[in-house]
Amino acid sequence: MICPKCNAEYLDYIKDCSDCKISLIDSSKIDLQISDLKWTALPDIQGKIYADMITDILNQKSIPNYARMDWAFSAYLVDGANLPGQKIKIFVPKKNLKQALSITTSILGIHK
């Protein structure tokens, strides 16, 4: 089930959006393809651990996302908070950019 207003996802037995207070619709009725979304990159993330933290929170907030990293780091399963040269790009839909940037800057400790 999904809220037609805020796009929050819910389990099948829940009937109303707790935020918007409107009835949910069956998510299979939504015909938006992932390729139809306008994806925007967040600032480069230095280290897989930070990228994992950001994507976990984005997933909890139901913000679609995907991450891309250098082949060498992903192929050899090298993990670290800040390995030299390791840059990970996280992409989110343009409509969710402001919220995703807020999450990213809070994790990375970037102050505006």
Biopython code that builds the backbone (N, CA, C, O; Angstrom):
import numpy as np
from Bio.PDB.StructureBuilder import StructureBuilder

atoms = [
    (1, "MET", "N", (0.851, -1.174, 0.000)),
    (1, "MET", "CA", (0.000, 0.000, 0.000)),
    (1, "MET", "C", (0.896, 1.236, 0.000)),
    (1, "MET", "O", (1.983, 1.238, 0.579)),
    (2, "ILE", "N", (0.412, 2.284, -0.664)),
    (2, "ILE", "CA", (1.199, 3.505, -0.784)),
    (2, "ILE", "C", (0.292, 4.729, -0.683)),
    (2, "ILE", "O", (-0.865, 4.693, -1.104)),
    (3, "CYS", "N", (0.822, 5.796, -0.127)),
    (3, "CYS", "CA", (0.058, 7.041, -0.022)),
    (3, "CYS", "C", (0.175, 7.792, -1.349)),
    (3, "CYS", "O", (1.287, 8.037, -1.817)),
    (4, "PRO", "N", (-0.949, 8.159, -1.961)),
    (4, "PRO", "CA", (-0.884, 8.865, -3.244)),
    (4, "PRO", "C", (-0.347, 10.292, -3.118)),
    (4, "PRO", "O", (0.045, 10.897, -4.117)),
    (5, "LYS", "N", (-0.327, 10.829, -1.901)),
    (5, "LYS", "CA", (0.136, 12.207, -1.712)),
    (5, "LYS", "C", (1.637, 12.275, -1.414)),
    (5, "LYS", "O", (2.365, 13.005, -2.087)),
    (6, "CYS", "N", (2.105, 11.524, -0.414)),
    (6, "CYS", "CA", (3.519, 11.616, -0.006)),
    (6, "CYS", "C", (4.364, 10.431, -0.485)),
    (6, "CYS", "O", (5.580, 10.427, -0.293)),
    (7, "ASN", "N", (3.738, 9.431, -1.103)),
    (7, "ASN", "CA", (4.403, 8.232, -1.635)),
    (7, "ASN", "C", (5.040, 7.349, -0.563)),
    (7, "ASN", "O", (5.907, 6.534, -0.879)),
    (8, "ALA", "N", (4.632, 7.492, 0.682)),
    (8, "ALA", "CA", (5.133, 6.620, 1.741)),
    (8, "ALA", "C", (4.541, 5.226, 1.560)),
    (8, "ALA", "O", (3.375, 5.082, 1.193)),
    (9, "GLU", "N", (5.349, 4.205, 1.819)),
    (9, "GLU", "CA", (4.896, 2.829, 1.668)),
    (9, "GLU", "C", (4.474, 2.253, 3.012)),
    (9, "GLU", "O", (5.080, 2.537, 4.045)),
    (10, "TYR", "N", (3.426, 1.438, 2.980)),
    (10, "TYR", "CA", (2.889, 0.820, 4.190)),
    (10, "TYR", "C", (2.643, -0.663, 3.946)),
    (10, "TYR", "O", (2.570, -1.109, 2.801)),
    (11, "LEU", "N", (2.519, -1.413, 5.017)),
    (11, "LEU", "CA", (2.158, -2.821, 4.913)),
    (11, "LEU", "C", (0.716, -2.933, 4.428)),
    (11, "LEU", "O", (-0.070, -1.996, 4.565)),
    (12, "ASP", "N", (0.380, -4.080, 3.864)),
    (12, "ASP", "CA", (-0.926, -4.262, 3.225)),
    (12, "ASP", "C", (-2.115, -4.075, 4.160)),
    (12, "ASP", "O", (-3.179, -3.652, 3.708)),
    (13, "TYR", "N", (-1.968, -4.374, 5.438)),
    (13, "TYR", "CA", (-3.112, -4.279, 6.350)),
    (13, "TYR", "C", (-3.391, -2.847, 6.822)),
    (13, "TYR", "O", (-4.430, -2.602, 7.434)),
    (14, "ILE", "N", (-2.500, -1.912, 6.557)),
    (14, "ILE", "CA", (-2.719, -0.513, 6.947)),
    (14, "ILE", "C", (-3.517, 0.170, 5.843)),
    (14, "ILE", "O", (-3.205, 0.013, 4.663)),
    (15, "LYS", "N", (-4.534, 0.917, 6.216)),
    (15, "LYS", "CA", (-5.450, 1.500, 5.229)),
    (15, "LYS", "C", (-5.314, 3.007, 5.050)),
    (15, "LYS", "O", (-5.699, 3.528, 4.003)),
    (16, "ASP", "N", (-4.771, 3.731, 6.049)),
    (16, "ASP", "CA", (-4.663, 5.192, 5.971)),
    (16, "ASP", "C", (-3.226, 5.637, 6.227)),
    (16, "ASP", "O", (-2.507, 5.026, 7.018)),
    (17, "CYS", "N", (-2.818, 6.710, 5.549)),
    (17, "CYS", "CA", (-1.495, 7.295, 5.750)),
    (17, "CYS", "C", (-1.478, 8.015, 7.097)),
    (17, "CYS", "O", (-2.338, 8.852, 7.370)),
    (18, "SER", "N", (-0.509, 7.689, 7.924)),
    (18, "SER", "CA", (-0.445, 8.305, 9.251)),
    (18, "SER", "C", (-0.029, 9.770, 9.178)),
    (18, "SER", "O", (-0.339, 10.537, 10.089)),
    (19, "ASP", "N", (0.661, 10.175, 8.122)),
    (19, "ASP", "CA", (1.084, 11.568, 7.974)),
    (19, "ASP", "C", (0.018, 12.432, 7.306)),
    (19, "ASP", "O", (-0.304, 13.517, 7.790)),
    (20, "CYS", "N", (-0.525, 11.945, 6.196)),
    (20, "CYS", "CA", (-1.461, 12.749, 5.393)),
    (20, "CYS", "C", (-2.923, 12.550, 5.776)),
    (20, "CYS", "O", (-3.777, 13.358, 5.410)),
    (21, "LYS", "N", (-3.214, 11.478, 6.512)),
    (21, "LYS", "CA", (-4.584, 11.166, 6.941)),
    (21, "LYS", "C", (-5.527, 10.928, 5.761)),
    (21, "LYS", "O", (-6.696, 11.309, 5.804)),
    (22, "ILE", "N", (-5.001, 10.289, 4.701)),
    (22, "ILE", "CA", (-5.844, 9.934, 3.556)),
    (22, "ILE", "C", (-5.708, 8.440, 3.293)),
    (22, "ILE", "O", (-4.777, 7.792, 3.774)),
    (23, "SER", "N", (-6.647, 7.906, 2.525)),
    (23, "SER", "CA", (-6.652, 6.476, 2.230)),
    (23, "SER", "C", (-5.489, 6.097, 1.322)),
    (23, "SER", "O", (-5.127, 6.826, 0.398)),
    (24, "LEU", "N", (-4.921, 4.936, 1.614)),
    (24, "LEU", "CA", (-3.825, 4.418, 0.801)),
    (24, "LEU", "C", (-4.374, 3.720, -0.429)),
    (24, "LEU", "O", (-5.535, 3.311, -0.461)),
    (25, "ILE", "N", (-3.525, 3.589, -1.441)),
    (25, "ILE", "CA", (-3.911, 2.851, -2.642)),
    (25, "ILE", "C", (-2.949, 1.685, -2.819)),
    (25, "ILE", "O", (-1.850, 1.673, -2.264)),
    (26, "ASP", "N", (-3.382, 0.715, -3.598)),
    (26, "ASP", "CA", (-2.552, -0.449, -3.877)),
    (26, "ASP", "C", (-1.351, 0.001, -4.704)),
    (26, "ASP", "O", (-1.520, 0.644, -5.739)),
    (27, "SER", "N", (-0.146, -0.329, -4.259)),
    (27, "SER", "CA", (1.060, 0.142, -4.938)),
    (27, "SER", "C", (1.199, -0.426, -6.344)),
    (27, "SER", "O", (1.908, 0.152, -7.167)),
    (28, "SER", "N", (0.547, -1.533, -6.636)),
    (28, "SER", "CA", (0.632, -2.092, -7.988)),
    (28, "SER", "C", (-0.136, -1.244, -9.004)),
    (28, "SER", "O", (0.043, -1.410, -10.210)),
    (29, "LYS", "N", (-0.992, -0.336, -8.522)),
    (29, "LYS", "CA", (-1.747, 0.525, -9.433)),
    (29, "LYS", "C", (-0.934, 1.725, -9.905)),
    (29, "LYS", "O", (-1.330, 2.417, -10.843)),
    (30, "ILE", "N", (0.197, 1.969, -9.260)),
    (30, "ILE", "CA", (1.027, 3.102, -9.654)),
    (30, "ILE", "C", (1.905, 2.654, -10.807)),
    (30, "ILE", "O", (2.615, 1.653, -10.710)),
    (31, "ASP", "N", (1.852, 3.400, -11.894)),
    (31, "ASP", "CA", (2.520, 2.995, -13.122)),
    (31, "ASP", "C", (3.770, 3.827, -13.402)),
    (31, "ASP", "O", (4.122, 4.021, -14.566)),
    (32, "LEU", "N", (4.445, 4.321, -12.374)),
    (32, "LEU", "CA", (5.643, 5.123, -12.565)),
    (32, "LEU", "C", (6.851, 4.196, -12.626)),
    (32, "LEU", "O", (7.157, 3.491, -11.665)),
    (33, "GLN", "N", (7.516, 4.208, -13.745)),
    (33, "GLN", "CA", (8.712, 3.398, -13.914)),
    (33, "GLN", "C", (9.907, 4.109, -13.296)),
    (33, "GLN", "O", (9.963, 5.339, -13.275)),
    (34, "ILE", "N", (10.853, 3.342, -12.799)),
    (34, "ILE", "CA", (12.050, 3.931, -12.206)),
    (34, "ILE", "C", (12.775, 4.791, -13.228)),
    (34, "ILE", "O", (13.340, 5.825, -12.872)),
    (35, "SER", "N", (12.768, 4.387, -14.474)),
    (35, "SER", "CA", (13.470, 5.154, -15.502)),
    (35, "SER", "C", (12.813, 6.506, -15.752)),
    (35, "SER", "O", (13.448, 7.398, -16.316)),
    (36, "ASP", "N", (11.548, 6.683, -15.345)),
    (36, "ASP", "CA", (10.859, 7.956, -15.528)),
    (36, "ASP", "C", (11.265, 8.989, -14.481)),
    (36, "ASP", "O", (10.973, 10.175, -14.641)),
    (37, "LEU", "N", (11.933, 8.558, -13.416)),
    (37, "LEU", "CA", (12.366, 9.490, -12.385)),
    (37, "LEU", "C", (13.579, 10.272, -12.868)),
    (37, "LEU", "O", (14.405, 9.750, -13.616)),
    (38, "LYS", "N", (13.681, 11.521, -12.441)),
    (38, "LYS", "CA", (14.843, 12.355, -12.751)),
    (38, "LYS", "C", (15.830, 12.214, -11.597)),
    (38, "LYS", "O", (15.609, 12.771, -10.521)),
    (39, "TRP", "N", (16.902, 11.484, -11.809)),
    (39, "TRP", "CA", (17.873, 11.192, -10.761)),
    (39, "TRP", "C", (18.899, 12.308, -10.646)),
    (39, "TRP", "O", (19.344, 12.860, -11.652)),
    (40, "THR", "N", (19.272, 12.636, -9.411)),
    (40, "THR", "CA", (20.258, 13.671, -9.121)),
    (40, "THR", "C", (21.279, 13.104, -8.141)),
    (40, "THR", "O", (20.923, 12.390, -7.204)),
    (41, "ALA", "N", (22.550, 13.426, -8.365)),
    (41, "ALA", "CA", (23.621, 12.913, -7.505)),
    (41, "ALA", "C", (23.781, 13.770, -6.258)),
    (41, "ALA", "O", (23.712, 14.998, -6.313)),
    (42, "LEU", "N", (23.991, 13.108, -5.152)),
    (42, "LEU", "CA", (24.377, 13.782, -3.914)),
    (42, "LEU", "C", (25.883, 14.053, -3.995)),
    (42, "LEU", "O", (26.549, 13.530, -4.888)),
    (43, "PRO", "N", (26.427, 14.857, -3.084)),
    (43, "PRO", "CA", (27.884, 15.063, -3.097)),
    (43, "PRO", "C", (28.620, 13.728, -2.964)),
    (43, "PRO", "O", (28.101, 12.781, -2.372)),
    (44, "ASP", "N", (29.831, 13.661, -3.519)),
    (44, "ASP", "CA", (30.629, 12.435, -3.423)),
    (44, "ASP", "C", (30.797, 12.022, -1.968)),
    (44, "ASP", "O", (31.030, 12.855, -1.092)),
    (45, "ILE", "N", (30.674, 10.721, -1.730)),
    (45, "ILE", "CA", (30.844, 10.171, -0.391)),
    (45, "ILE", "C", (32.223, 9.510, -0.345)),
    (45, "ILE", "O", (32.560, 8.711, -1.219)),
    (46, "GLN", "N", (33.001, 9.836, 0.652)),
    (46, "GLN", "CA", (34.338, 9.262, 0.826)),
    (46, "GLN", "C", (34.243, 8.086, 1.788)),
    (46, "GLN", "O", (34.332, 8.270, 3.002)),
    (47, "GLY", "N", (34.064, 6.898, 1.267)),
    (47, "GLY", "CA", (34.039, 5.706, 2.110)),
    (47, "GLY", "C", (32.703, 4.984, 2.098)),
    (47, "GLY", "O", (31.639, 5.596, 2.198)),
    (48, "LYS", "N", (32.787, 3.656, 1.971)),
    (48, "LYS", "CA", (31.588, 2.821, 1.869)),
    (48, "LYS", "C", (30.763, 2.820, 3.152)),
    (48, "LYS", "O", (29.537, 2.718, 3.095)),
    (49, "ILE", "N", (31.405, 2.931, 4.285)),
    (49, "ILE", "CA", (30.664, 2.905, 5.551)),
    (49, "ILE", "C", (29.711, 4.095, 5.630)),
    (49, "ILE", "O", (28.552, 3.944, 6.018)),
    (50, "TYR", "N", (30.205, 5.284, 5.260)),
    (50, "TYR", "CA", (29.339, 6.467, 5.262)),
    (50, "TYR", "C", (28.221, 6.326, 4.226)),
    (50, "TYR", "O", (27.076, 6.697, 4.486)),
    (51, "ALA", "N", (28.557, 5.792, 3.058)),
    (51, "ALA", "CA", (27.544, 5.596, 2.017)),
    (51, "ALA", "C", (26.467, 4.625, 2.490)),
    (51, "ALA", "O", (25.281, 4.843, 2.243)),
    (52, "ASP", "N", (26.877, 3.553, 3.171)),
    (52, "ASP", "CA", (25.904, 2.587, 3.697)),
    (52, "ASP", "C", (24.991, 3.234, 4.736)),
    (52, "ASP", "O", (23.789, 2.969, 4.765)),
    (53, "MET", "N", (25.566, 4.084, 5.587)),
    (53, "MET", "CA", (24.752, 4.774, 6.593)),
    (53, "MET", "C", (23.710, 5.664, 5.917)),
    (53, "MET", "O", (22.547, 5.686, 6.320)),
    (54, "ILE", "N", (24.133, 6.393, 4.892)),
    (54, "ILE", "CA", (23.223, 7.302, 4.185)),
    (54, "ILE", "C", (22.132, 6.521, 3.471)),
    (54, "ILE", "O", (20.957, 6.873, 3.574)),
    (55, "THR", "N", (22.503, 5.454, 2.741)),
    (55, "THR", "CA", (21.485, 4.689, 2.017)),
    (55, "THR", "C", (20.522, 3.988, 2.970)),
    (55, "THR", "O", (19.341, 3.845, 2.653)),
    (56, "ASP", "N", (21.002, 3.549, 4.128)),
    (56, "ASP", "CA", (20.100, 2.940, 5.119)),
    (56, "ASP", "C", (19.039, 3.934, 5.577)),
    (56, "ASP", "O", (17.862, 3.587, 5.676)),
    (57, "ILE", "N", (19.448, 5.161, 5.855)),
    (57, "ILE", "CA", (18.475, 6.170, 6.298)),
    (57, "ILE", "C", (17.542, 6.556, 5.155)),
    (57, "ILE", "O", (16.345, 6.742, 5.371)),
    (58, "LEU", "N", (18.078, 6.677, 3.939)),
    (58, "LEU", "CA", (17.216, 6.974, 2.789)),
    (58, "LEU", "C", (16.166, 5.880, 2.624)),
    (58, "LEU", "O", (15.001, 6.173, 2.356)),
    (59, "ASN", "N", (16.569, 4.632, 2.781)),
    (59, "ASN", "CA", (15.620, 3.520, 2.682)),
    (59, "ASN", "C", (14.571, 3.584, 3.789)),
    (59, "ASN", "O", (13.393, 3.331, 3.539)),
    (60, "GLN", "N", (14.987, 3.919, 5.010)),
    (60, "GLN", "CA", (14.037, 4.047, 6.121)),
    (60, "GLN", "C", (13.018, 5.145, 5.852)),
    (60, "GLN", "O", (11.862, 5.039, 6.262)),
    (61, "LYS", "N", (13.447, 6.199, 5.164)),
    (61, "LYS", "CA", (12.566, 7.329, 4.848)),
    (61, "LYS", "C", (11.818, 7.110, 3.533)),
    (61, "LYS", "O", (11.123, 8.009, 3.059)),
    (62, "SER", "N", (11.955, 5.919, 2.940)),
    (62, "SER", "CA", (11.306, 5.564, 1.666)),
    (62, "SER", "C", (11.706, 6.510, 0.538)),
    (62, "SER", "O", (10.884, 6.859, -0.309)),
    (63, "ILE", "N", (12.964, 6.919, 0.533)),
    (63, "ILE", "CA", (13.489, 7.745, -0.555)),
    (63, "ILE", "C", (14.229, 6.806, -1.510)),
    (63, "ILE", "O", (15.226, 6.197, -1.122)),
    (64, "PRO", "N", (13.753, 6.681, -2.756)),
    (64, "PRO", "CA", (14.446, 5.809, -3.711)),
    (64, "PRO", "C", (15.891, 6.270, -3.880)),
    (64, "PRO", "O", (16.169, 7.469, -3.880)),
    (65, "ASN", "N", (16.798, 5.326, -4.022)),
    (65, "ASN", "CA", (18.205, 5.684, -4.185)),
    (65, "ASN", "C", (18.968, 4.532, -4.799)),
    (65, "ASN", "O", (18.545, 3.377, -4.740)),
    (66, "TYR", "N", (20.098, 4.866, -5.388)),
    (66, "TYR", "CA", (21.052, 3.842, -5.782)),
    (66, "TYR", "C", (22.452, 4.421, -5.681)),
    (66, "TYR", "O", (22.648, 5.627, -5.833)),
    (67, "ALA", "N", (23.415, 3.561, -5.426)),
    (67, "ALA", "CA", (24.796, 3.997, -5.229)),
    (67, "ALA", "C", (25.691, 3.361, -6.286)),
    (67, "ALA", "O", (25.473, 2.229, -6.717)),
    (68, "ARG", "N", (26.704, 4.125, -6.690)),
    (68, "ARG", "CA", (27.710, 3.618, -7.628)),
    (68, "ARG", "C", (29.076, 3.839, -7.009)),
    (68, "ARG", "O", (29.357, 4.897, -6.445)),
    (69, "MET", "N", (29.917, 2.828, -7.124)),
    (69, "MET", "CA", (31.273, 2.962, -6.589)),
    (69, "MET", "C", (32.275, 2.416, -7.593)),
    (69, "MET", "O", (31.905, 1.724, -8.541)),
    (70, "ASP", "N", (33.544, 2.733, -7.377)),
    (70, "ASP", "CA", (34.604, 2.247, -8.252)),
    (70, "ASP", "C", (34.620, 0.725, -8.260)),
    (70, "ASP", "O", (34.400, 0.081, -7.234)),
    (71, "TRP", "N", (34.885, 0.163, -9.437)),
    (71, "TRP", "CA", (34.885, -1.287, -9.591)),
    (71, "TRP", "C", (35.918, -1.939, -8.678)),
    (71, "TRP", "O", (35.630, -2.968, -8.067)),
    (72, "ALA", "N", (37.107, -1.365, -8.574)),
    (72, "ALA", "CA", (38.187, -1.990, -7.800)),
    (72, "ALA", "C", (37.801, -2.159, -6.334)),
    (72, "ALA", "O", (38.110, -3.183, -5.724)),
    (73, "PHE", "N", (37.132, -1.167, -5.770)),
    (73, "PHE", "CA", (36.754, -1.265, -4.365)),
    (73, "PHE", "C", (35.626, -2.270, -4.163)),
    (73, "PHE", "O", (35.619, -3.006, -3.177)),
    (74, "SER", "N", (34.675, -2.304, -5.087)),
    (74, "SER", "CA", (33.552, -3.227, -4.924)),
    (74, "SER", "C", (33.950, -4.661, -5.245)),
    (74, "SER", "O", (33.418, -5.591, -4.639)),
    (75, "ALA", "N", (34.870, -4.861, -6.179)),
    (75, "ALA", "CA", (35.256, -6.209, -6.589)),
    (75, "ALA", "C", (36.035, -6.944, -5.506)),
    (75, "ALA", "O", (35.914, -8.161, -5.367)),
    (76, "TYR", "N", (36.821, -6.220, -4.753)),
    (76, "TYR", "CA", (37.663, -6.863, -3.746)),
    (76, "TYR", "C", (37.103, -6.755, -2.332)),
    (76, "TYR", "O", (37.781, -7.106, -1.366)),
    (77, "LEU", "N", (35.880, -6.274, -2.208)),
    (77, "LEU", "CA", (35.195, -6.172, -0.920)),
    (77, "LEU", "C", (36.019, -5.415, 0.122)),
    (77, "LEU", "O", (36.080, -5.801, 1.289)),
    (78, "VAL", "N", (36.641, -4.344, -0.322)),
    (78, "VAL", "CA", (37.429, -3.507, 0.575)),
    (78, "VAL", "C", (36.489, -2.507, 1.223)),
    (78, "VAL", "O", (35.818, -1.743, 0.528)),
    (79, "ASP", "N", (36.434, -2.505, 2.556)),
    (79, "ASP", "CA", (35.587, -1.567, 3.286)),
    (79, "ASP", "C", (36.451, -0.649, 4.134)),
    (79, "ASP", "O", (37.528, -1.023, 4.598)),
    (80, "GLY", "N", (35.958, 0.535, 4.317)),
    (80, "GLY", "CA", (36.657, 1.475, 5.179)),
    (80, "GLY", "C", (35.876, 2.765, 5.252)),
    (80, "GLY", "O", (35.061, 3.061, 4.378)),
    (81, "ALA", "N", (36.125, 3.524, 6.286)),
    (81, "ALA", "CA", (35.406, 4.784, 6.438)),
    (81, "ALA", "C", (35.915, 5.827, 5.467)),
    (81, "ALA", "O", (35.142, 6.657, 4.990)),
    (82, "ASN", "N", (37.204, 5.798, 5.164)),
    (82, "ASN", "CA", (37.753, 6.835, 4.298)),
    (82, "ASN", "C", (39.009, 6.322, 3.609)),
    (82, "ASN", "O", (40.112, 6.782, 3.905)),
    (83, "LEU", "N", (38.850, 5.377, 2.695)),
    (83, "LEU", "CA", (39.987, 4.853, 1.960)),
    (83, "LEU", "C", (40.413, 5.861, 0.901)),
    (83, "LEU", "O", (39.556, 6.464, 0.254)),
    (84, "PRO", "N", (41.709, 6.059, 0.707)),
    (84, "PRO", "CA", (42.179, 7.035, -0.285)),
    (84, "PRO", "C", (41.654, 6.704, -1.680)),
    (84, "PRO", "O", (41.779, 5.574, -2.152)),
    (85, "GLY", "N", (41.078, 7.686, -2.317)),
    (85, "GLY", "CA", (40.593, 7.522, -3.685)),
    (85, "GLY", "C", (39.217, 6.905, -3.828)),
    (85, "GLY", "O", (38.672, 6.877, -4.931)),
    (86, "GLN", "N", (38.648, 6.415, -2.757)),
    (86, "GLN", "CA", (37.330, 5.784, -2.859)),
    (86, "GLN", "C", (36.247, 6.853, -2.828)),
    (86, "GLN", "O", (36.086, 7.575, -1.844)),
    (87, "LYS", "N", (35.510, 6.935, -3.930)),
    (87, "LYS", "CA", (34.391, 7.869, -4.004)),
    (87, "LYS", "C", (33.148, 7.090, -4.383)),
    (87, "LYS", "O", (33.165, 6.274, -5.304)),
    (88, "ILE", "N", (32.084, 7.348, -3.671)),
    (88, "ILE", "CA", (30.816, 6.687, -3.951)),
    (88, "ILE", "C", (29.794, 7.762, -4.264)),
    (88, "ILE", "O", (29.674, 8.752, -3.542)),
    (89, "LYS", "N", (29.062, 7.559, -5.344)),
    (89, "LYS", "CA", (27.995, 8.474, -5.728)),
    (89, "LYS", "C", (26.671, 7.839, -5.354)),
    (89, "LYS", "O", (26.419, 6.675, -5.664)),
    (90, "ILE", "N", (25.829, 8.610, -4.688)),
    (90, "ILE", "CA", (24.472, 8.176, -4.369)),
    (90, "ILE", "C", (23.519, 9.065, -5.150)),
    (90, "ILE", "O", (23.633, 10.290, -5.122)),
    (91, "PHE", "N", (22.583, 8.440, -5.845)),
    (91, "PHE", "CA", (21.607, 9.158, -6.649)),
    (91, "PHE", "C", (20.227, 9.031, -6.018)),
    (91, "PHE", "O", (19.854, 7.968, -5.522)),
    (92, "VAL", "N", (19.478, 10.123, -6.043)),
    (92, "VAL", "CA", (18.105, 10.158, -5.534)),
    (92, "VAL", "C", (17.239, 10.892, -6.554)),
    (92, "VAL", "O", (17.762, 11.654, -7.367)),
    (93, "PRO", "N", (15.917, 10.675, -6.524)),
    (93, "PRO", "CA", (15.047, 11.452, -7.407)),
    (93, "PRO", "C", (15.162, 12.943, -7.085)),
    (93, "PRO", "O", (15.324, 13.333, -5.928)),
    (94, "LYS", "N", (15.077, 13.755, -8.117)),
    (94, "LYS", "CA", (15.225, 15.201, -7.949)),
    (94, "LYS", "C", (14.240, 15.755, -6.923)),
    (94, "LYS", "O", (14.567, 16.686, -6.187)),
    (95, "LYS", "N", (13.034, 15.184, -6.873)),
    (95, "LYS", "CA", (12.018, 15.689, -5.946)),
    (95, "LYS", "C", (12.382, 15.420, -4.484)),
    (95, "LYS", "O", (11.836, 16.066, -3.589)),
    (96, "ASN", "N", (13.294, 14.479, -4.226)),
    (96, "ASN", "CA", (13.715, 14.147, -2.862)),
    (96, "ASN", "C", (15.091, 14.712, -2.513)),
    (96, "ASN", "O", (15.641, 14.398, -1.458)),
    (97, "LEU", "N", (15.647, 15.542, -3.393)),
    (97, "LEU", "CA", (17.021, 16.011, -3.218)),
    (97, "LEU", "C", (17.220, 16.789, -1.922)),
    (97, "LEU", "O", (18.201, 16.559, -1.216)),
    (98, "LYS", "N", (16.320, 17.695, -1.597)),
    (98, "LYS", "CA", (16.492, 18.532, -0.402)),
    (98, "LYS", "C", (16.560, 17.678, 0.861)),
    (98, "LYS", "O", (17.437, 17.879, 1.701)),
    (99, "GLN", "N", (15.642, 16.731, 0.997)),
    (99, "GLN", "CA", (15.619, 15.865, 2.175)),
    (99, "GLN", "C", (16.863, 14.969, 2.208)),
    (99, "GLN", "O", (17.451, 14.758, 3.269)),
    (100, "ALA", "N", (17.258, 14.447, 1.052)),
    (100, "ALA", "CA", (18.437, 13.579, 0.990)),
    (100, "ALA", "C", (19.716, 14.354, 1.306)),
    (100, "ALA", "O", (20.616, 13.824, 1.958)),
    (101, "LEU", "N", (19.801, 15.597, 0.852)),
    (101, "LEU", "CA", (20.965, 16.430, 1.169)),
    (101, "LEU", "C", (21.053, 16.700, 2.665)),
    (101, "LEU", "O", (22.144, 16.709, 3.235)),
    (102, "SER", "N", (19.920, 16.917, 3.292)),
    (102, "SER", "CA", (19.892, 17.147, 4.734)),
    (102, "SER", "C", (20.427, 15.929, 5.485)),
    (102, "SER", "O", (21.205, 16.067, 6.429)),
    (103, "ILE", "N", (20.009, 14.751, 5.064)),
    (103, "ILE", "CA", (20.480, 13.506, 5.677)),
    (103, "ILE", "C", (21.984, 13.349, 5.450)),
    (103, "ILE", "O", (22.729, 13.021, 6.373)),
    (104, "THR", "N", (22.417, 13.587, 4.217)),
    (104, "THR", "CA", (23.830, 13.426, 3.862)),
    (104, "THR", "C", (24.721, 14.372, 4.653)),
    (104, "THR", "O", (25.743, 13.957, 5.199)),
    (105, "THR", "N", (24.338, 15.637, 4.715)),
    (105, "THR", "CA", (25.175, 16.610, 5.424)),
    (105, "THR", "C", (25.224, 16.329, 6.924)),
    (105, "THR", "O", (26.242, 16.582, 7.569)),
    (106, "SER", "N", (24.137, 15.810, 7.481)),
    (106, "SER", "CA", (24.158, 15.498, 8.914)),
    (106, "SER", "C", (25.065, 14.303, 9.211)),
    (106, "SER", "O", (25.733, 14.277, 10.245)),
    (107, "ILE", "N", (25.096, 13.314, 8.314)),
    (107, "ILE", "CA", (25.967, 12.146, 8.521)),
    (107, "ILE", "C", (27.438, 12.532, 8.336)),
    (107, "ILE", "O", (28.302, 12.116, 9.108)),
    (108, "LEU", "N", (27.706, 13.330, 7.301)),
    (108, "LEU", "CA", (29.093, 13.679, 6.987)),
    (108, "LEU", "C", (29.626, 14.824, 7.835)),
    (108, "LEU", "O", (30.823, 15.108, 7.808)),
    (109, "GLY", "N", (28.752, 15.483, 8.585)),
    (109, "GLY", "CA", (29.190, 16.586, 9.431)),
    (109, "GLY", "C", (29.484, 17.854, 8.663)),
    (109, "GLY", "O", (30.295, 18.673, 9.092)),
    (110, "ILE", "N", (28.826, 18.020, 7.525)),
    (110, "ILE", "CA", (29.010, 19.225, 6.715)),
    (110, "ILE", "C", (28.062, 20.289, 7.241)),
    (110, "ILE", "O", (26.855, 20.060, 7.331)),
    (111, "HIS", "N", (28.592, 21.432, 7.582)),
    (111, "HIS", "CA", (27.772, 22.537, 8.085)),
    (111, "HIS", "C", (27.688, 23.605, 7.014)),
    (111, "HIS", "O", (28.684, 23.957, 6.382)),
    (112, "LYS", "N", (26.489, 24.110, 6.823)),
    (112, "LYS", "CA", (26.294, 25.152, 5.807)),
    (112, "LYS", "C", (26.453, 26.514, 6.423)),
    (112, "LYS", "O", (26.326, 27.523, 5.730)),
]
sb = StructureBuilder()
sb.init_structure("model")
sb.init_model(0)
sb.init_chain("A")
sb.init_seg("    ")
for serial, (resi, resn, name, xyz) in enumerate(atoms, 1):
    if name == "N":
        sb.init_residue(resn, " ", resi, " ")
    sb.init_atom(name, np.array(xyz, "f"), 0.0, 1.0, " ", f" {name:<3s}", serial, name[0])
structure = sb.get_structure()
